[in-house]
Amino acid sequence: MNGDISQLLPLLGYMAFMIGISFYVRHQQQSGLMNNFVKTYFIGNRDLGGFVLAMTTVATYSSVSSFVGGPGVAWNVGFGWVYMAVVQVTAVFLVLGIFGKRVALLASKFNAVTVVDIIRHRYKSDLLAEISAFIIVLFFCATMVAQFVGGAKLFEAVTGYSYVTGLILFGAMVVVYTTIGGFRAVAITDTCCAIMMMIGIMMLVYFVLQAGGGYDSIVAHLETNRPDMLEPLSGGKMPYGLYLTQWILVGICTIALPQSVVRGLAFRNNKSLVRAMLIGTFVVGFMNIGVNLTGILGQGVMTGAPADYGGTDSIIPRIVVTAMPATLASIAIIGPLSASISTISSLLLVGSSAIIKDIYLHRQERKG
């Protein structure tokens, strides 16, 4: 399929807007960068308000798998996948509630700028800190590759431009705005990403319902052809063991991810923290339930077997192309691509802080 420039323009405009934000933030923080570069660049001088803190935490937590892989499985499995995935609604509340205040207190006590800083001072071990930094960089590289691949495939499926073009665009844009603006630019662009995610979900739900003949028609189709999709255990595809392990892995273990925990170093005050917990819980719930429900509703549009569409990871891109007008599809795709972009930028920032601040600058300080 050949690309149409009209389908690419909304995405290019959005990318230009993101880069513009980074230049604006850089200009606004110029004095702070001159006086305390590390603190200003890596944690935004601890000045995030509640709304931005909530949205950057949500955007960082959400990834391309949240908008492509998960809904694709929901399309094949049914409501059982939604019941399992709903545990993610607690993620932001737990991240900020369990780690937010505690991490902030430790950061203040140790004058820490990164999570590795806290580990170094808390356990008084440079070796443990450097091992932690190495692990962060190692696994973040693998995670970023997955985000780039997923985003580029989605880009190719919807716009018609090549996979390589998507990789180049994402790579250049994310590296540029993260490098220029630092943590505060990432937080503000994450906020834009989270808003675009919600807009994309609402657009997709509307057109999927329209293409499928409405909610009642889609449910009637499921009752007749796929009644297992209406059951919590999905005809054996969602056993109790999977519920338990996924709730532990996705609902509990992910709250300790460094890219999320670092948000606890950056909020302005307790009021901002509490506000972020409330807003973030609502937003992540809306996105998580909405996007997985959209996958199920997609059965009204894509009625074949997974193999007919190239596997479950191809379902959402196919639904977008099938159910939506081409021009609107190019706008709606910004939502799931934003999930990829926001995750990559946060991983880049935490990974770079591990190399520059936690290893290189610390060693220079010791030599000095």
HELIX and SHEET records of a PDB file:
HELIX    1   1 ILE A    5  GLN A   28  1                                  24    
HELIX    2   2 GLN A   30  ASN A   35  1                                   6    
HELIX    3   3 PHE A   37  ILE A   43  1                                   7    
HELIX    4   4 GLY A   44  ARG A   46  5                                   3    
HELIX    5   5 GLY A   50  TYR A   61  1                                  12    
HELIX    6   6 VAL A   64  PHE A   67  1                                   4    
HELIX    7   7 GLY A   69  VAL A   77  1                                   9    
HELIX    8   8 PHE A   79  ALA A   85  1                                   7    
HELIX    9   9 VAL A   86  THR A   90  5                                   5    
HELIX   10  10 ALA A   91  LEU A   94  1                                   4    
HELIX   11  11 VAL A   95  GLY A  100  3                                   6    
HELIX   12  12 LYS A  101  PHE A  110  1                                  10    
HELIX   13  13 VAL A  115  TYR A  123  1                                   9    
HELIX   14  14 ASP A  126  THR A  159  1                                  34    
HELIX   15  15 TYR A  163  ALA A  211  1                                  49    
HELIX   16  16 TYR A  215  ASN A  225  1                                  11    
HELIX   17  17 PRO A  227  LEU A  230  5                                   4    
HELIX   18  18 SER A  234  GLY A  236  5                                   3    
HELIX   19  19 TYR A  240  GLN A  246  1                                   7    
HELIX   20  20 TRP A  247  ILE A  252  3                                   6    
HELIX   21  21 CYS A  253  ALA A  256  5                                   4    
HELIX   22  22 PRO A  258  VAL A  261  1                                   4    
HELIX   23  23 VAL A  262  LEU A  265  5                                   4    
HELIX   24  24 ASN A  270  LEU A  297  1                                  28    
HELIX   25  25 GLY A  298  GLY A  300  5                                   3    
HELIX   26  26 PRO A  306  TYR A  309  5                                   4    
HELIX   27  27 THR A  312  SER A  314  5                                   3    
HELIX   28  28 ILE A  315  ALA A  323  1                                   9    
HELIX   29  29 ALA A  326  ALA A  332  1                                   7    
HELIX   30  30 ILE A  334  ILE A  355  1                                  22    
HELIX   31  31 ILE A  356  LEU A  361  3                                   6    
HELIX   32  32 HIS A  362  LYS A  367  1                                   6    
END                                                                             
